[in-house]
Amino acid sequence: MATRDDLYRQFGPKLIEALALAIMDEINALRQQHSLADRTAGQLINAISTKLQGLADFEGMNNQ
């Protein structure tokens, strides 16, 4: 079993993607219990992109 330190050593895009996919899996499990269609990876990407557009940058962020 991975420790908290192990997980955060993998910080960056890979950690963020793993978190988003794990949350999507949980959402889809709940949706299946209610006979709803699964959310797709494309829908997840669109939802995250929309949320990011509405957030202010943090001080010191490198805007690329």
PDBQT receptor file of N, H, CA, C and O in Angstrom, charges set to zero:
ATOM      1  N   MET A   1       0.837  -1.173   0.000  1.00  0.00    +0.000 N 
ATOM      2  CA  MET A   1       0.000   0.000   0.000  1.00  0.00    +0.000 C 
ATOM      3  C   MET A   1       0.891   1.248   0.000  1.00  0.00    +0.000 C 
ATOM      4  O   MET A   1       1.832   1.354   0.785  1.00  0.00    +0.000 OA
ATOM      5  N   ALA A   2       0.579   2.169  -0.879  1.00  0.00    +0.000 N 
ATOM      6  H   ALA A   2      -0.186   2.082  -1.517  1.00  0.00    +0.000 HD
ATOM      7  CA  ALA A   2       1.358   3.398  -0.990  1.00  0.00    +0.000 C 
ATOM      8  C   ALA A   2       1.077   4.314   0.202  1.00  0.00    +0.000 C 
ATOM      9  O   ALA A   2      -0.037   4.366   0.724  1.00  0.00    +0.000 OA
ATOM     10  N   THR A   3       2.108   5.021   0.607  1.00  0.00    +0.000 N 
ATOM     11  H   THR A   3       3.012   4.979   0.183  1.00  0.00    +0.000 HD
ATOM     12  CA  THR A   3       1.945   6.009   1.668  1.00  0.00    +0.000 C 
ATOM     13  C   THR A   3       1.647   7.370   1.057  1.00  0.00    +0.000 C 
ATOM     14  O   THR A   3       1.761   7.554  -0.155  1.00  0.00    +0.000 OA
ATOM     15  N   ARG A   4       1.271   8.305   1.886  1.00  0.00    +0.000 N 
ATOM     16  H   ARG A   4       1.179   8.155   2.871  1.00  0.00    +0.000 HD
ATOM     17  CA  ARG A   4       1.017   9.675   1.445  1.00  0.00    +0.000 C 
ATOM     18  C   ARG A   4       2.271  10.244   0.774  1.00  0.00    +0.000 C 
ATOM     19  O   ARG A   4       2.185  10.879  -0.277  1.00  0.00    +0.000 OA
ATOM     20  N   ASP A   5       3.428  10.012   1.385  1.00  0.00    +0.000 N 
ATOM     21  H   ASP A   5       3.498   9.496   2.239  1.00  0.00    +0.000 HD
ATOM     22  CA  ASP A   5       4.681  10.508   0.808  1.00  0.00    +0.000 C 
ATOM     23  C   ASP A   5       4.945   9.899  -0.563  1.00  0.00    +0.000 C 
ATOM     24  O   ASP A   5       5.396  10.592  -1.476  1.00  0.00    +0.000 OA
ATOM     25  N   ASP A   6       4.664   8.602  -0.713  1.00  0.00    +0.000 N 
ATOM     26  H   ASP A   6       4.298   8.039   0.029  1.00  0.00    +0.000 HD
ATOM     27  CA  ASP A   6       4.848   7.940  -2.011  1.00  0.00    +0.000 C 
ATOM     28  C   ASP A   6       3.997   8.608  -3.086  1.00  0.00    +0.000 C 
ATOM     29  O   ASP A   6       4.466   8.848  -4.198  1.00  0.00    +0.000 OA
ATOM     30  N   LEU A   7       2.747   8.904  -2.750  1.00  0.00    +0.000 N 
ATOM     31  H   LEU A   7       2.366   8.709  -1.846  1.00  0.00    +0.000 HD
ATOM     32  CA  LEU A   7       1.846   9.517  -3.726  1.00  0.00    +0.000 C 
ATOM     33  C   LEU A   7       2.333  10.895  -4.137  1.00  0.00    +0.000 C 
ATOM     34  O   LEU A   7       2.330  11.228  -5.322  1.00  0.00    +0.000 OA
ATOM     35  N   TYR A   8       2.748  11.695  -3.171  1.00  0.00    +0.000 N 
ATOM     36  H   TYR A   8       2.750  11.425  -2.209  1.00  0.00    +0.000 HD
ATOM     37  CA  TYR A   8       3.137  13.062  -3.485  1.00  0.00    +0.000 C 
ATOM     38  C   TYR A   8       4.503  13.156  -4.156  1.00  0.00    +0.000 C 
ATOM     39  O   TYR A   8       4.830  14.197  -4.727  1.00  0.00    +0.000 OA
ATOM     40  N   ARG A   9       5.302  12.105  -4.103  1.00  0.00    +0.000 N 
ATOM     41  H   ARG A   9       5.036  11.260  -3.640  1.00  0.00    +0.000 HD
ATOM     42  CA  ARG A   9       6.542  12.082  -4.874  1.00  0.00    +0.000 C 
ATOM     43  C   ARG A   9       6.245  12.024  -6.373  1.00  0.00    +0.000 C 
ATOM     44  O   ARG A   9       7.088  12.382  -7.196  1.00  0.00    +0.000 OA
ATOM     45  N   GLN A  10       5.052  11.574  -6.714  1.00  0.00    +0.000 N 
ATOM     46  H   GLN A  10       4.367  11.283  -6.046  1.00  0.00    +0.000 HD
ATOM     47  CA  GLN A  10       4.636  11.499  -8.112  1.00  0.00    +0.000 C 
ATOM     48  C   GLN A  10       3.856  12.745  -8.512  1.00  0.00    +0.000 C 
ATOM     49  O   GLN A  10       3.102  12.722  -9.484  1.00  0.00    +0.000 OA
ATOM     50  N   PHE A  11       4.037  13.832  -7.765  1.00  0.00    +0.000 N 
ATOM     51  H   PHE A  11       4.650  13.850  -6.975  1.00  0.00    +0.000 HD
ATOM     52  CA  PHE A  11       3.301  15.068  -7.991  1.00  0.00    +0.000 C 
ATOM     53  C   PHE A  11       3.431  15.522  -9.438  1.00  0.00    +0.000 C 
ATOM     54  O   PHE A  11       4.451  15.305 -10.091  1.00  0.00    +0.000 OA
ATOM     55  N   GLY A  12       2.398  16.138  -9.905  1.00  0.00    +0.000 N 
ATOM     56  H   GLY A  12       1.569  16.313  -9.374  1.00  0.00    +0.000 HD
ATOM     57  CA  GLY A  12       2.402  16.684 -11.246  1.00  0.00    +0.000 C 
ATOM     58  C   GLY A  12       1.236  16.147 -12.042  1.00  0.00    +0.000 C 
ATOM     59  O   GLY A  12       0.249  15.673 -11.478  1.00  0.00    +0.000 OA
ATOM     60  N   PRO A  13       1.353  16.223 -13.347  1.00  0.00    +0.000 N 
ATOM     61  CA  PRO A  13       0.247  15.812 -14.217  1.00  0.00    +0.000 C 
ATOM     62  C   PRO A  13      -0.220  14.380 -13.980  1.00  0.00    +0.000 C 
ATOM     63  O   PRO A  13      -1.415  14.100 -14.063  1.00  0.00    +0.000 OA
ATOM     64  N   LYS A  14       0.703  13.477 -13.689  1.00  0.00    +0.000 N 
ATOM     65  H   LYS A  14       1.675  13.705 -13.621  1.00  0.00    +0.000 HD
ATOM     66  CA  LYS A  14       0.317  12.081 -13.490  1.00  0.00    +0.000 C 
ATOM     67  C   LYS A  14      -0.562  11.918 -12.250  1.00  0.00    +0.000 C 
ATOM     68  O   LYS A  14      -1.546  11.179 -12.282  1.00  0.00    +0.000 OA
ATOM     69  N   LEU A  15      -0.215  12.599 -11.165  1.00  0.00    +0.000 N 
ATOM     70  H   LEU A  15       0.584  13.199 -11.140  1.00  0.00    +0.000 HD
ATOM     71  CA  LEU A  15      -1.012  12.536  -9.948  1.00  0.00    +0.000 C 
ATOM     72  C   LEU A  15      -2.389  13.149 -10.160  1.00  0.00    +0.000 C 
ATOM     73  O   LEU A  15      -3.393  12.596  -9.710  1.00  0.00    +0.000 OA
ATOM     74  N   ILE A  16      -2.441  14.281 -10.840  1.00  0.00    +0.000 N 
ATOM     75  H   ILE A  16      -1.625  14.730 -11.205  1.00  0.00    +0.000 HD
ATOM     76  CA  ILE A  16      -3.710  14.950 -11.100  1.00  0.00    +0.000 C 
ATOM     77  C   ILE A  16      -4.599  14.080 -11.981  1.00  0.00    +0.000 C 
ATOM     78  O   ILE A  16      -5.802  13.975 -11.740  1.00  0.00    +0.000 OA
ATOM     79  N   GLU A  17      -4.012  13.456 -13.000  1.00  0.00    +0.000 N 
ATOM     80  H   GLU A  17      -3.035  13.542 -13.196  1.00  0.00    +0.000 HD
ATOM     81  CA  GLU A  17      -4.805  12.581 -13.867  1.00  0.00    +0.000 C 
ATOM     82  C   GLU A  17      -5.342  11.386 -13.093  1.00  0.00    +0.000 C 
ATOM     83  O   GLU A  17      -6.502  11.009 -13.259  1.00  0.00    +0.000 OA
ATOM     84  N   ALA A  18      -4.511  10.789 -12.250  1.00  0.00    +0.000 N 
ATOM     85  H   ALA A  18      -3.569  11.095 -12.115  1.00  0.00    +0.000 HD
ATOM     86  CA  ALA A  18      -4.956   9.635 -11.467  1.00  0.00    +0.000 C 
ATOM     87  C   ALA A  18      -6.105  10.021 -10.541  1.00  0.00    +0.000 C 
ATOM     88  O   ALA A  18      -7.066   9.264 -10.396  1.00  0.00    +0.000 OA
ATOM     89  N   LEU A  19      -6.015  11.173  -9.924  1.00  0.00    +0.000 N 
ATOM     90  H   LEU A  19      -5.235  11.788 -10.042  1.00  0.00    +0.000 HD
ATOM     91  CA  LEU A  19      -7.074  11.647  -9.040  1.00  0.00    +0.000 C 
ATOM     92  C   LEU A  19      -8.370  11.872  -9.815  1.00  0.00    +0.000 C 
ATOM     93  O   LEU A  19      -9.437  11.442  -9.378  1.00  0.00    +0.000 OA
ATOM     94  N   ALA A  20      -8.283  12.535 -10.951  1.00  0.00    +0.000 N 
ATOM     95  H   ALA A  20      -7.416  12.884 -11.307  1.00  0.00    +0.000 HD
ATOM     96  CA  ALA A  20      -9.478  12.800 -11.762  1.00  0.00    +0.000 C 
ATOM     97  C   ALA A  20     -10.121  11.500 -12.225  1.00  0.00    +0.000 C 
ATOM     98  O   ALA A  20     -11.345  11.375 -12.199  1.00  0.00    +0.000 OA
ATOM     99  N   LEU A  21      -9.319  10.536 -12.646  1.00  0.00    +0.000 N 
ATOM    100  H   LEU A  21      -8.324  10.638 -12.668  1.00  0.00    +0.000 HD
ATOM    101  CA  LEU A  21      -9.864   9.262 -13.118  1.00  0.00    +0.000 C 
ATOM    102  C   LEU A  21     -10.477   8.459 -11.976  1.00  0.00    +0.000 C 
ATOM    103  O   LEU A  21     -11.494   7.793 -12.171  1.00  0.00    +0.000 OA
ATOM    104  N   ALA A  22      -9.878   8.509 -10.793  1.00  0.00    +0.000 N 
ATOM    105  H   ALA A  22      -9.051   9.050 -10.635  1.00  0.00    +0.000 HD
ATOM    106  CA  ALA A  22     -10.440   7.800  -9.642  1.00  0.00    +0.000 C 
ATOM    107  C   ALA A  22     -11.787   8.402  -9.260  1.00  0.00    +0.000 C 
ATOM    108  O   ALA A  22     -12.726   7.671  -8.945  1.00  0.00    +0.000 OA
ATOM    109  N   ILE A  23     -11.885   9.719  -9.287  1.00  0.00    +0.000 N 
ATOM    110  H   ILE A  23     -11.122  10.312  -9.543  1.00  0.00    +0.000 HD
ATOM    111  CA  ILE A  23     -13.154  10.379  -8.986  1.00  0.00    +0.000 C 
ATOM    112  C   ILE A  23     -14.193  10.030 -10.045  1.00  0.00    +0.000 C 
ATOM    113  O   ILE A  23     -15.352   9.777  -9.717  1.00  0.00    +0.000 OA
ATOM    114  N   MET A  24     -13.785  10.013 -11.317  1.00  0.00    +0.000 N 
ATOM    115  H   MET A  24     -12.843  10.218 -11.584  1.00  0.00    +0.000 HD
ATOM    116  CA  MET A  24     -14.718   9.656 -12.384  1.00  0.00    +0.000 C 
ATOM    117  C   MET A  24     -15.224   8.222 -12.201  1.00  0.00    +0.000 C 
ATOM    118  O   MET A  24     -16.404   7.953 -12.425  1.00  0.00    +0.000 OA
ATOM    119  N   ASP A  25     -14.353   7.309 -11.801  1.00  0.00    +0.000 N 
ATOM    120  H   ASP A  25     -13.395   7.528 -11.619  1.00  0.00    +0.000 HD
ATOM    121  CA  ASP A  25     -14.777   5.925 -11.545  1.00  0.00    +0.000 C 
ATOM    122  C   ASP A  25     -15.837   5.870 -10.447  1.00  0.00    +0.000 C 
ATOM    123  O   ASP A  25     -16.825   5.146 -10.564  1.00  0.00    +0.000 OA
ATOM    124  N   GLU A  26     -15.626   6.635  -9.386  1.00  0.00    +0.000 N 
ATOM    125  H   GLU A  26     -14.823   7.223  -9.290  1.00  0.00    +0.000 HD
ATOM    126  CA  GLU A  26     -16.592   6.651  -8.281  1.00  0.00    +0.000 C 
ATOM    127  C   GLU A  26     -17.916   7.269  -8.716  1.00  0.00    +0.000 C 
ATOM    128  O   GLU A  26     -18.983   6.768  -8.362  1.00  0.00    +0.000 OA
ATOM    129  N   ILE A  27     -17.849   8.348  -9.476  1.00  0.00    +0.000 N 
ATOM    130  H   ILE A  27     -16.982   8.755  -9.763  1.00  0.00    +0.000 HD
ATOM    131  CA  ILE A  27     -19.068   8.979  -9.989  1.00  0.00    +0.000 C 
ATOM    132  C   ILE A  27     -19.829   7.998 -10.878  1.00  0.00    +0.000 C 
ATOM    133  O   ILE A  27     -21.051   7.882 -10.787  1.00  0.00    +0.000 OA
ATOM    134  N   ASN A  28     -19.095   7.299 -11.734  1.00  0.00    +0.000 N 
ATOM    135  H   ASN A  28     -18.102   7.393 -11.808  1.00  0.00    +0.000 HD
ATOM    136  CA  ASN A  28     -19.751   6.345 -12.630  1.00  0.00    +0.000 C 
ATOM    137  C   ASN A  28     -20.375   5.182 -11.870  1.00  0.00    +0.000 C 
ATOM    138  O   ASN A  28     -21.422   4.675 -12.274  1.00  0.00    +0.000 OA
ATOM    139  N   ALA A  29     -19.755   4.753 -10.786  1.00  0.00    +0.000 N 
ATOM    140  H   ALA A  29     -18.905   5.165 -10.458  1.00  0.00    +0.000 HD
ATOM    141  CA  ALA A  29     -20.351   3.691  -9.972  1.00  0.00    +0.000 C 
ATOM    142  C   ALA A  29     -21.686   4.160  -9.395  1.00  0.00    +0.000 C 
ATOM    143  O   ALA A  29     -22.661   3.408  -9.380  1.00  0.00    +0.000 OA
ATOM    144  N   LEU A  30     -21.723   5.407  -8.920  1.00  0.00    +0.000 N 
ATOM    145  H   LEU A  30     -20.931   6.017  -8.931  1.00  0.00    +0.000 HD
ATOM    146  CA  LEU A  30     -22.976   5.955  -8.393  1.00  0.00    +0.000 C 
ATOM    147  C   LEU A  30     -24.010   6.139  -9.499  1.00  0.00    +0.000 C 
ATOM    148  O   LEU A  30     -25.196   5.887  -9.287  1.00  0.00    +0.000 OA
ATOM    149  N   ARG A  31     -23.567   6.578 -10.680  1.00  0.00    +0.000 N 
ATOM    150  H   ARG A  31     -22.604   6.782 -10.852  1.00  0.00    +0.000 HD
ATOM    151  CA  ARG A  31     -24.486   6.775 -11.802  1.00  0.00    +0.000 C 
ATOM    152  C   ARG A  31     -25.100   5.435 -12.228  1.00  0.00    +0.000 C 
ATOM    153  O   ARG A  31     -26.282   5.374 -12.566  1.00  0.00    +0.000 OA
ATOM    154  N   GLN A  32     -24.306   4.372 -12.211  1.00  0.00    +0.000 N 
ATOM    155  H   GLN A  32     -23.346   4.421 -11.936  1.00  0.00    +0.000 HD
ATOM    156  CA  GLN A  32     -24.817   3.056 -12.588  1.00  0.00    +0.000 C 
ATOM    157  C   GLN A  32     -25.900   2.586 -11.630  1.00  0.00    +0.000 C 
ATOM    158  O   GLN A  32     -26.856   1.932 -12.046  1.00  0.00    +0.000 OA
ATOM    159  N   GLN A  33     -25.759   2.914 -10.350  1.00  0.00    +0.000 N 
ATOM    160  H   GLN A  33     -24.983   3.446 -10.011  1.00  0.00    +0.000 HD
ATOM    161  CA  GLN A  33     -26.778   2.537  -9.360  1.00  0.00    +0.000 C 
ATOM    162  C   GLN A  33     -28.114   3.210  -9.648  1.00  0.00    +0.000 C 
ATOM    163  O   GLN A  33     -29.161   2.742  -9.199  1.00  0.00    +0.000 OA
ATOM    164  N   HIS A  34     -28.076   4.312 -10.399  1.00  0.00    +0.000 N 
ATOM    165  H   HIS A  34     -27.226   4.692 -10.764  1.00  0.00    +0.000 HD
ATOM    166  CA  HIS A  34     -29.297   5.053 -10.731  1.00  0.00    +0.000 C 
ATOM    167  C   HIS A  34     -29.658   4.928 -12.207  1.00  0.00    +0.000 C 
ATOM    168  O   HIS A  34     -30.423   5.728 -12.744  1.00  0.00    +0.000 OA
ATOM    169  N   SER A  35     -29.092   3.909 -12.852  1.00  0.00    +0.000 N 
ATOM    170  H   SER A  35     -28.470   3.259 -12.416  1.00  0.00    +0.000 HD
ATOM    171  CA  SER A  35     -29.360   3.612 -14.271  1.00  0.00    +0.000 C 
ATOM    172  C   SER A  35     -29.058   4.800 -15.188  1.00  0.00    +0.000 C 
ATOM    173  O   SER A  35     -29.773   5.041 -16.160  1.00  0.00    +0.000 OA
ATOM    174  N   LEU A  36     -28.009   5.526 -14.872  1.00  0.00    +0.000 N 
ATOM    175  H   LEU A  36     -27.428   5.330 -14.082  1.00  0.00    +0.000 HD
ATOM    176  CA  LEU A  36     -27.566   6.641 -15.712  1.00  0.00    +0.000 C 
ATOM    177  C   LEU A  36     -26.315   6.224 -16.477  1.00  0.00    +0.000 C 
ATOM    178  O   LEU A  36     -25.560   5.363 -16.026  1.00  0.00    +0.000 OA
ATOM    179  N   ALA A  37     -26.104   6.839 -17.632  1.00  0.00    +0.000 N 
ATOM    180  H   ALA A  37     -26.718   7.538 -17.998  1.00  0.00    +0.000 HD
ATOM    181  CA  ALA A  37     -24.931   6.531 -18.446  1.00  0.00    +0.000 C 
ATOM    182  C   ALA A  37     -23.662   7.028 -17.759  1.00  0.00    +0.000 C 
ATOM    183  O   ALA A  37     -23.671   8.034 -17.049  1.00  0.00    +0.000 OA
ATOM    184  N   ASP A  38     -22.579   6.302 -17.987  1.00  0.00    +0.000 N 
ATOM    185  H   ASP A  38     -22.572   5.485 -18.564  1.00  0.00    +0.000 HD
ATOM    186  CA  ASP A  38     -21.276   6.717 -17.461  1.00  0.00    +0.000 C 
ATOM    187  C   ASP A  38     -20.843   8.045 -18.061  1.00  0.00    +0.000 C 
ATOM    188  O   ASP A  38     -21.195   8.365 -19.196  1.00  0.00    +0.000 OA
ATOM    189  N   ARG A  39     -20.094   8.799 -17.314  1.00  0.00    +0.000 N 
ATOM    190  H   ARG A  39     -19.808   8.539 -16.392  1.00  0.00    +0.000 HD
ATOM    191  CA  ARG A  39     -19.423   9.982 -17.842  1.00  0.00    +0.000 C 
ATOM    192  C   ARG A  39     -18.192   9.487 -18.594  1.00  0.00    +0.000 C 
ATOM    193  O   ARG A  39     -17.545   8.529 -18.172  1.00  0.00    +0.000 OA
ATOM    194  N   THR A  40     -17.875  10.132 -19.696  1.00  0.00    +0.000 N 
ATOM    195  H   THR A  40     -18.401  10.911 -20.040  1.00  0.00    +0.000 HD
ATOM    196  CA  THR A  40     -16.725   9.732 -20.504  1.00  0.00    +0.000 C 
ATOM    197  C   THR A  40     -15.503  10.579 -20.148  1.00  0.00    +0.000 C 
ATOM    198  O   THR A  40     -15.615  11.613 -19.489  1.00  0.00    +0.000 OA
ATOM    199  N   ALA A  41     -14.348  10.122 -20.592  1.00  0.00    +0.000 N 
ATOM    200  H   ALA A  41     -14.257   9.282 -21.127  1.00  0.00    +0.000 HD
ATOM    201  CA  ALA A  41     -13.115  10.890 -20.383  1.00  0.00    +0.000 C 
ATOM    202  C   ALA A  41     -13.228  12.260 -21.048  1.00  0.00    +0.000 C 
ATOM    203  O   ALA A  41     -12.751  13.255 -20.501  1.00  0.00    +0.000 OA
ATOM    204  N   GLY A  42     -13.849  12.318 -22.209  1.00  0.00    +0.000 N 
ATOM    205  H   GLY A  42     -14.237  11.510 -22.653  1.00  0.00    +0.000 HD
ATOM    206  CA  GLY A  42     -14.036  13.599 -22.893  1.00  0.00    +0.000 C 
ATOM    207  C   GLY A  42     -14.892  14.560 -22.098  1.00  0.00    +0.000 C 
ATOM    208  O   GLY A  42     -14.603  15.755 -22.039  1.00  0.00    +0.000 OA
ATOM    209  N   GLN A  43     -15.953  14.041 -21.481  1.00  0.00    +0.000 N 
ATOM    210  H   GLN A  43     -16.188  13.070 -21.529  1.00  0.00    +0.000 HD
ATOM    211  CA  GLN A  43     -16.802  14.886 -20.641  1.00  0.00    +0.000 C 
ATOM    212  C   GLN A  43     -16.038  15.383 -19.419  1.00  0.00    +0.000 C 
ATOM    213  O   GLN A  43     -16.214  16.523 -18.988  1.00  0.00    +0.000 OA
ATOM    214  N   LEU A  44     -15.199  14.530 -18.869  1.00  0.00    +0.000 N 
ATOM    215  H   LEU A  44     -15.056  13.604 -19.218  1.00  0.00    +0.000 HD
ATOM    216  CA  LEU A  44     -14.375  14.917 -17.728  1.00  0.00    +0.000 C 
ATOM    217  C   LEU A  44     -13.415  16.043 -18.116  1.00  0.00    +0.000 C 
ATOM    218  O   LEU A  44     -13.272  17.025 -17.388  1.00  0.00    +0.000 OA
ATOM    219  N   ILE A  45     -12.768  15.893 -19.257  1.00  0.00    +0.000 N 
ATOM    220  H   ILE A  45     -12.884  15.095 -19.848  1.00  0.00    +0.000 HD
ATOM    221  CA  ILE A  45     -11.826  16.917 -19.729  1.00  0.00    +0.000 C 
ATOM    222  C   ILE A  45     -12.547  18.239 -19.965  1.00  0.00    +0.000 C 
ATOM    223  O   ILE A  45     -12.047  19.296 -19.581  1.00  0.00    +0.000 OA
ATOM    224  N   ASN A  46     -13.710  18.186 -20.589  1.00  0.00    +0.000 N 
ATOM    225  H   ASN A  46     -14.116  17.328 -20.901  1.00  0.00    +0.000 HD
ATOM    226  CA  ASN A  46     -14.476  19.416 -20.837  1.00  0.00    +0.000 C 
ATOM    227  C   ASN A  46     -14.898  20.086 -19.534  1.00  0.00    +0.000 C 
ATOM    228  O   ASN A  46     -14.825  21.309 -19.416  1.00  0.00    +0.000 OA
ATOM    229  N   ALA A  47     -15.336  19.303 -18.562  1.00  0.00    +0.000 N 
ATOM    230  H   ALA A  47     -15.395  18.309 -18.658  1.00  0.00    +0.000 HD
ATOM    231  CA  ALA A  47     -15.773  19.862 -17.281  1.00  0.00    +0.000 C 
ATOM    232  C   ALA A  47     -14.605  20.516 -16.548  1.00  0.00    +0.000 C 
ATOM    233  O   ALA A  47     -14.751  21.602 -15.989  1.00  0.00    +0.000 OA
ATOM    234  N   ILE A  48     -13.454  19.858 -16.551  1.00  0.00    +0.000 N 
ATOM    235  H   ILE A  48     -13.336  18.975 -17.005  1.00  0.00    +0.000 HD
ATOM    236  CA  ILE A  48     -12.274  20.431 -15.890  1.00  0.00    +0.000 C 
ATOM    237  C   ILE A  48     -11.826  21.694 -16.603  1.00  0.00    +0.000 C 
ATOM    238  O   ILE A  48     -11.488  22.687 -15.959  1.00  0.00    +0.000 OA
ATOM    239  N   SER A  49     -11.821  21.664 -17.923  1.00  0.00    +0.000 N 
ATOM    240  H   SER A  49     -12.096  20.857 -18.446  1.00  0.00    +0.000 HD
ATOM    241  CA  SER A  49     -11.422  22.837 -18.706  1.00  0.00    +0.000 C 
ATOM    242  C   SER A  49     -12.325  24.028 -18.407  1.00  0.00    +0.000 C 
ATOM    243  O   SER A  49     -11.845  25.150 -18.247  1.00  0.00    +0.000 OA
ATOM    244  N   THR A  50     -13.614  23.789 -18.331  1.00  0.00    +0.000 N 
ATOM    245  H   THR A  50     -14.004  22.877 -18.461  1.00  0.00    +0.000 HD
ATOM    246  CA  THR A  50     -14.575  24.851 -18.031  1.00  0.00    +0.000 C 
ATOM    247  C   THR A  50     -14.316  25.432 -16.646  1.00  0.00    +0.000 C 
ATOM    248  O   THR A  50     -14.333  26.650 -16.470  1.00  0.00    +0.000 OA
ATOM    249  N   LYS A  51     -14.077  24.572 -15.666  1.00  0.00    +0.000 N 
ATOM    250  H   LYS A  51     -14.063  23.582 -15.809  1.00  0.00    +0.000 HD
ATOM    251  CA  LYS A  51     -13.802  25.040 -14.306  1.00  0.00    +0.000 C 
ATOM    252  C   LYS A  51     -12.513  25.854 -14.258  1.00  0.00    +0.000 C 
ATOM    253  O   LYS A  51     -12.457  26.884 -13.587  1.00  0.00    +0.000 OA
ATOM    254  N   LEU A  52     -11.478  25.402 -14.963  1.00  0.00    +0.000 N 
ATOM    255  H   LEU A  52     -11.523  24.565 -15.508  1.00  0.00    +0.000 HD
ATOM    256  CA  LEU A  52     -10.194  26.111 -14.957  1.00  0.00    +0.000 C 
ATOM    257  C   LEU A  52     -10.318  27.520 -15.531  1.00  0.00    +0.000 C 
ATOM    258  O   LEU A  52      -9.653  28.445 -15.064  1.00  0.00    +0.000 OA
ATOM    259  N   GLN A  53     -11.167  27.682 -16.541  1.00  0.00    +0.000 N 
ATOM    260  H   GLN A  53     -11.707  26.930 -16.920  1.00  0.00    +0.000 HD
ATOM    261  CA  GLN A  53     -11.340  28.990 -17.164  1.00  0.00    +0.000 C 
ATOM    262  C   GLN A  53     -11.921  30.012 -16.193  1.00  0.00    +0.000 C 
ATOM    263  O   GLN A  53     -11.701  31.213 -16.355  1.00  0.00    +0.000 OA
ATOM    264  N   GLY A  54     -12.651  29.557 -15.201  1.00  0.00    +0.000 N 
ATOM    265  H   GLY A  54     -12.830  28.582 -15.069  1.00  0.00    +0.000 HD
ATOM    266  CA  GLY A  54     -13.285  30.462 -14.255  1.00  0.00    +0.000 C 
ATOM    267  C   GLY A  54     -12.477  30.717 -12.996  1.00  0.00    +0.000 C 
ATOM    268  O   GLY A  54     -12.915  31.470 -12.127  1.00  0.00    +0.000 OA
ATOM    269  N   LEU A  55     -11.306  30.106 -12.880  1.00  0.00    +0.000 N 
ATOM    270  H   LEU A  55     -10.949  29.495 -13.586  1.00  0.00    +0.000 HD
ATOM    271  CA  LEU A  55     -10.497  30.261 -11.673  1.00  0.00    +0.000 C 
ATOM    272  C   LEU A  55      -9.398  31.283 -11.882  1.00  0.00    +0.000 C 
ATOM    273  O   LEU A  55      -8.775  31.337 -12.942  1.00  0.00    +0.000 OA
ATOM    274  N   ALA A  56      -9.166  32.093 -10.862  1.00  0.00    +0.000 N 
ATOM    275  H   ALA A  56      -9.672  32.049 -10.001  1.00  0.00    +0.000 HD
ATOM    276  CA  ALA A  56      -8.063  33.053 -10.909  1.00  0.00    +0.000 C 
ATOM    277  C   ALA A  56      -6.748  32.317 -10.666  1.00  0.00    +0.000 C 
ATOM    278  O   ALA A  56      -6.706  31.314  -9.953  1.00  0.00    +0.000 OA
ATOM    279  N   ASP A  57      -5.686  32.827 -11.264  1.00  0.00    +0.000 N 
ATOM    280  H   ASP A  57      -5.720  33.642 -11.843  1.00  0.00    +0.000 HD
ATOM    281  CA  ASP A  57      -4.356  32.260 -11.036  1.00  0.00    +0.000 C 
ATOM    282  C   ASP A  57      -3.903  32.564  -9.615  1.00  0.00    +0.000 C 
ATOM    283  O   ASP A  57      -4.302  33.569  -9.026  1.00  0.00    +0.000 OA
ATOM    284  N   PHE A  58      -3.076  31.695  -9.077  1.00  0.00    +0.000 N 
ATOM    285  H   PHE A  58      -2.752  30.878  -9.555  1.00  0.00    +0.000 HD
ATOM    286  CA  PHE A  58      -2.463  31.931  -7.781  1.00  0.00    +0.000 C 
ATOM    287  C   PHE A  58      -1.228  32.792  -7.973  1.00  0.00    +0.000 C 
ATOM    288  O   PHE A  58      -0.594  32.757  -9.028  1.00  0.00    +0.000 OA
ATOM    289  N   GLU A  59      -0.891  33.562  -6.954  1.00  0.00    +0.000 N 
ATOM    290  H   GLU A  59      -1.406  33.590  -6.097  1.00  0.00    +0.000 HD
ATOM    291  CA  GLU A  59       0.307  34.393  -7.014  1.00  0.00    +0.000 C 
ATOM    292  C   GLU A  59       1.525  33.509  -7.254  1.00  0.00    +0.000 C 
ATOM    293  O   GLU A  59       1.699  32.484  -6.595  1.00  0.00    +0.000 OA
ATOM    294  N   GLY A  60       2.348  33.907  -8.182  1.00  0.00    +0.000 N 
ATOM    295  H   GLY A  60       2.207  34.739  -8.717  1.00  0.00    +0.000 HD
ATOM    296  CA  GLY A  60       3.556  33.149  -8.482  1.00  0.00    +0.000 C 
ATOM    297  C   GLY A  60       3.367  32.045  -9.497  1.00  0.00    +0.000 C 
ATOM    298  O   GLY A  60       4.320  31.335  -9.815  1.00  0.00    +0.000 OA
ATOM    299  N   MET A  61       2.160  31.881 -10.015  1.00  0.00    +0.000 N 
ATOM    300  H   MET A  61       1.385  32.458  -9.757  1.00  0.00    +0.000 HD
ATOM    301  CA  MET A  61       1.936  30.859 -11.041  1.00  0.00    +0.000 C 
ATOM    302  C   MET A  61       2.653  31.231 -12.310  1.00  0.00    +0.000 C 
ATOM    303  O   MET A  61       2.721  32.401 -12.687  1.00  0.00    +0.000 OA
ATOM    304  N   ASN A  62       3.178  30.241 -12.955  1.00  0.00    +0.000 N 
ATOM    305  H   ASN A  62       3.123  29.290 -12.649  1.00  0.00    +0.000 HD
ATOM    306  CA  ASN A  62       3.842  30.436 -14.244  1.00  0.00    +0.000 C 
ATOM    307  C   ASN A  62       2.780  30.272 -15.325  1.00  0.00    +0.000 C 
ATOM    308  O   ASN A  62       2.386  29.145 -15.625  1.00  0.00    +0.000 OA
ATOM    309  N   ASN A  63       2.307  31.368 -15.916  1.00  0.00    +0.000 N 
ATOM    310  H   ASN A  63       2.627  32.283 -15.671  1.00  0.00    +0.000 HD
ATOM    311  CA  ASN A  63       1.280  31.302 -16.951  1.00  0.00    +0.000 C 
ATOM    312  C   ASN A  63       1.887  30.925 -18.289  1.00  0.00    +0.000 C 
ATOM    313  O   ASN A  63       2.541  31.736 -18.945  1.00  0.00    +0.000 OA
ATOM    314  N   GLN A  64       1.662  29.694 -18.676  1.00  0.00    +0.000 N 
ATOM    315  H   GLN A  64       1.131  29.035 -18.143  1.00  0.00    +0.000 HD
ATOM    316  CA  GLN A  64       2.208  29.216 -19.950  1.00  0.00    +0.000 C 
ATOM    317  C   GLN A  64       1.102  28.981 -20.933  1.00  0.00    +0.000 C 
ATOM    318  O   GLN A  64       1.360  28.575 -22.067  1.00  0.00    +0.000 OA
TER     319      GLN A  64
